[in-house]
């Protein structure tokens, strides 16, 4: 294949690492004005989607250290993008909920990240792009099982339901 060093054509670690590095580098540039860059973007996205109820769940889903998560959420609260609100099911717990400003900033940032994705996936045809994304979803889904429905519960609360 063109552009690949000899001996690395079948090295999964190297191949996925190259794609990851290219995406991280370009998306960091696209998100340079977003508080906490990519990490902040992912936290706000998790808050909007409701896939995690609190900092601990978010840190697990996003693969971030719990202590880093505290400082990250603090920064996003200070920027007005998320807020900590009492969990109606457990007052000791605080939910991380996106503000209207957070939702607006996320929409703008998501458009920029989508442009990064399009540039990165440009060598693939339309059907191949979707198949690649589907395969990634299968791999990630296999690692992020949600047997207790936490994402659905958090989404309902984030939308004002119980």
N, C-alpha and C positions, 0 to 999 in steps of 0.2 A: 504494500500500500504506500502511496505517496506520502512523504513527510514523516513517516514513522521510522525510528532508528531500528536497525536490524536486531532481531532477537526480542523485541518488545511488542510485536504484533499480537501476541496472545497473552500478554502479562496483564491480567485484570487489574491488579493493584496500580500499576503504572498508568493504564488507560483511564481508569476512573479518577485517579489522582490528577491527571492532566485536565480532564473535563471540569473537575471540582475547582482546581486552581484558576482556570480561565473564568469560570462563573464567579468565583469569589472576588477575583481582581476587578472584573468589569462591574459587578453589582456594588462593590464598595464605592467605586467612582460614582455610580448612579445614585447612591444613597448617602453621599458625603454630607449633605445638609440635613439628614434625618437624625434626630437625637439618638446617639449610641449606634449609628450606622445600621449594619445588617442585623445585629442582635436586637436593637430597638425596633426595627421593622418587623422582625419575627414575633416579638412580644406583643406589639400592637395587633398584628395579624391574628395571633392566638386569642387575644382579648376580644377582637371583633367576631371571630368565628365561634367563640365559646368553647373551643376544644380543650380548654383547661380552666379550672375554676380558680386556682390560686397560684401563688408563686412556686410552691413545691411541685404541683402538677406541671406547670409551665416549664420548670427547670428540667423535669424528666423528659417531657416531649421534645424540648428544644436541645437537649443534651448539654445544658449549662450547669455549672456548679451552683449549689443553693446559695452560697454566700455572694457569688457574683450576681445572682438573680435579684437579691435584695437591693444592691446598689443600682442595678439596671432599672428596676421598677421605680426606685426613688428618683432617678434621673427623668424617667418618662412622666412621672407624676408632676415633678417640678416644671417640665415642659408643657404640661396641660394635655398630654395625649392619653393618659389612663388615670384612673382613680381606684383607690382601695375602698370597697364598700362592704358593710357587714353582710355575711351570708345569712339569708333568712332561715336556712335549715340548721345553721350552727353559728351563733353569734360570736363564738371564739375565733372563727375563721373569717378572713377577708378575701372577697372576690376581687380579681383584677378586671376592671371594666373599662372599655375604651370610651373616651369622651367624644363629643361631636367633632372637636378639632382633631382628635386622633383618627377618627374615621375619615375625615377629609384628607388629612395628610397621608393616610394609608392608600387612599384611592390614587392620589398623585404619584406616590412612590411605586405603587403596583404597576402603573403604566410605564414608568421608567424601567422597572425590573423586567417587564414583559418585552421591552425593546432589547434588553440584554439577552433574554432568552432567545428571541428571534435571531439575533446575530449569531449566537452560539449554535443554534440548531439549523442555521442556513444551509449547511451541506446536505441535510436530510430533506426528502420530499414530504409533502403534507401527511400522507398516510404513515410514513416512517416516523415522522415527528410524534404523531399521536401514539403510535405503537411503542416508541421509546418511553414516552411519559407513562403509558399504561404499565410497562414493565417496571419502571421505577416505583410506581404506586404499589405494585404487587410486592416488590422487595421491601419497601418501607412498611407497608401494611402488615407484612409478616412479622416485623419487629415491634410494631406498635399496636398490640392487641388491646382492645378496650372492653373487657368482659362486663364491667359494671355500668357502662353507658354514661361515663362521666362527661364526655363531650356533649352528648345530647342534653343532659341536665344543665350544664353550664350555658349552652346556647339558649335554652328556654329562659333561664334567669336573665341572661344578657338582653334578651328581647322583651323583658318585663313580665314574663310568665313565672310560674312557680313549679 
